[in-house]
Amino acid sequence: MKQILEVKNISKKYQGKEGEVLAINNVNFNIKEGEFVSIIGPSGCGKSTLLSIIAGLEDKTTGDIYIEGEKINGISEKIGYMLQRDCLLEWRNILNNTIFGLEIKNNIDKASKQYVIDLLKKYDLYDFINKYPSELSGGMRQRVALIRTLATRPKILLLDEAFSALDYQTRIMVTNDIYEILRKEKITTLMVTHDISEAISMSDRVLVLSKRPGTIKNIHEINFDIDNRTPINCRERTEFTNYFNILWKELGVDEK
């Protein structure tokens, strides 16, 4: 697999009430095409800040971001970003919600609209294209939000606590659905999460950030010997418990 994202020597300082604060410091990692990578770390370590920098939504103090070998400054069309909330527009039906990103980019035509319709058919949402967000379950809304993001054909998808607004049972089912879509569509994904179980069950690798200033403390390869891997069946494996214990200790959760 070729390398698609390189994060090189990224640091971020900002001005706090008591002076300059170093939020993240000298962060380096890369992601290969098709990988699913998660970032975990203590609260306040700069996980979401790092994701915002990669998305071009926040300025970095030092360092560089490369996508497919090209240095990126600011927002890139090669990146799609999903936030904690689905942010669906309640006054637009499902089809019009999913093509909203294309409209903003003035990039909607017959072919791009058909691509969205095909995704809706493929992932069991076509029967709801004339419904409105309030008529859908939380899980379905999240799938609609994902298809809206995929409609612009990003090379890399960024997920910032994208499932945290859902209740526990729905969250597990939605991560299964989202994982299946991303694998089938071969989307490279970088996810920030507070949920260790979520990171293990969905990821090929997990990056652990240190306490602030956040830097890469460790990188863990996640391997499950399963023919048909899904987040749900990963949670049933003995390896899952082993990975959880390692990451729990890595985060220092058990430290006084």
N, C-alpha and C positions, 0 to 999 in steps of 0.2 A: 504493500500500500504506500502511496506517495504521501509526503507531508503536505498538509493543507493549511495549517495555522501554526505560526511561530510567535510566541510572546517572549521578547528579549529585553532583559534588564529593566523591567517596568517598575517605576517607583511613583508614589503620589504623596505630595505634601499639601496640606491646606491650613488656612489660618483659623485657629481656635481662639477661644476667649482668653486663654493664658499664653498665647503665642503660637508658633508654627508646630503643627502636628504631622508626624510621618505616619501615614495610614498603611501603605504597603511599601515594601522595600526589596528591590532587586529580584523581581519575580521572573523566572525563566521556565518555560515548558513548551512543548509542541504537541500537535495532534495530527494523526494520520487520517487520510480520507476514509470516511465510513465509521470512524471510532465514536463511541459514546463515552465521554469523560465527565466525571463529577468533581466539584470542588466542595470540600467541607472544611470546617474550622470553627474556632470559638466565636461567640457573638462579638461583633465589633472588630473582627480581624481584617476586614476589607474585601470580603468575598464579592458582594454586590458592586462595590466600587470597581474592582478589577473587571467584572463583567461589563459594566458601563463604559469603561475605558476601551475594552475590545470592541464594543458596539459603536464607539465614536460619540457617545452621548456625554462623556466627561473627559476633560483634558488630562493627560498624563504629565508628570513633572519631568521624568526622564524615561528613556527606553523607546522601543519600536515594536510595532505590530506588523506582521507579514501574512498575507493570504496568498497562497499559491506562489510564493516567492516575491510578491509585489508588496512594497511598503505601503501601508494604509494610514492615511491621516484623516480623521473625522469619520463620518458615516459612510459605510460601504454598502452598495447594493448586493454584495455577496453574503451579507449577514442578515438573518432573520432573528427577531427578538420577541420572546413571549414573557409577559410579566406575571405577577401573582394573580391578578384578576384577568378574566377573559376579555373585558373591555368591549363586549359586543354592544352595538348600537341598538337600543330597544325598539326604535321606530323603523328599523330596516328588517326585512325578512332574512331568512338564513342565506339564501343565494346572494342577496345584495350585501350582506355582511362579509361573505367570503370573497367577494370581488372588490371590496372596499380599498384594499392596498393597491390593487391594480389601477383603480380609478385615481388614487392620490398620485401615483407615478405616471399617470396619463399613458398607461401601457396596456389598456384593455382593447382587445380585438376579438374576432370570432375564435381564433385558435386558443388564446389565453383563457377565454371564458369557457370554452369546451374542456380545457385541461382541468379547470376547477370543477365543472360538472362531473367529469370522469372521476375525480377524487371523491366527490360526494357520493357517487354511486358505489365506488369501490369500498368505502368505509361506512356504508349503511346509513347515510344521511340524506340521500336523494328524495326520499318520501317526505322530508320535512322542509324542503327548500322554500315553500310558501308560508311556513310557520314563522313565529317571532321568538326571540330569545326567551321571553318569559314563559313560553310554552314548552321549553326543553328542560331536561334534567341537568344538574351540574356537570355530569360527565359528558353529556352530549354537547353542551356549550363549550367545554374545553376542546373537544374534537373539532368543533366548528372554528374555534380560535386558531387551532393548529393548521387547519386547511387554509384559512385566511393567510396565515404566515407562509405556508408552502406555495401558495398561489403565485408568489413573486419569484419562485425558484431560487431560493438562497443556497449558497454553497455550505454555509454553516448556520446551525440553529443554536441560539443562546436561550436557555431556560433559567429564569430567576425565580426560584421558589414557586414554580408554575402550578403546583398542585396544593399549596399550603392552605388555600381558602376552602378546600373540600373537607367533608367529614372523613373519618378514618377509612370506613368501608368503601366509600366512593373513591377515595384517593387511591387505594390499592387497585381497584378495577380500572380506573382511568390510566394509571401508570402502565398497566398491562396493554391497554388499547393504544396509548401513545407510543409505547415501545414498539409494538407491532407495526404501526404506521411508519415510524422512522426507519426501522430495519427494512421494510419492504421498499420504501422510497430511497433507501441508501443515503440518508441525510447524516452528515457529520454533526455531532451534538456536544455542546459544552453546557453542563447544568450546575447551578449553585443550589445547594440544599442544606438544611439543618438536620435532615433525617438520614441517619447512618444507614438504616435498612433500605431506604429508597436508593441511596447511592450504590450500595452493594448489589442490589437486585437488578439495576438497570445498566451498570457501567462495565466497560472494558478495563478502565483504570480509574482510580480515585486519587486526587491530589489533596493532600492535607496541608492547610495553612497553619502557621504558628499564630500565637497571640500577637496583637498589634505591637509594632508594625508587622503586618502579615508578610511572610515569605514562605517559600515552599519548604515544608518540614520533611515531607516524605511523599513518595509516589508508590501506590500499591497496584499491582496487576491483579485483576479479578478474573478468575478462570473457573467455570463450571463445566464439568464433563456431562453435558446434556445435549442430546440431538436437537430438540426443539426448545431452545431456551426462551423462557418468558420470566418477567419479574415474579410472578406468583410461584412458578415451580422452583425458582432459585431459592425462595424463602423456605422451602421444604427440605433443602439439602443440608447435610452435615457441614459442608464447607461454609455455608452462610453464617452459622454460629461462630466458626473460627475467625472469619473475616470481621464479624461484628466485634468480637472481643479484642482483636488487634487494633481496630480503628477506635474503639472506645478508649482503650489505653493510650493510643497515640494522641487523642485529643486531650488527655489529661483530665477526663471527667471524674476519675476516681481520686484525683489529687485534692488534698485539703487546701 
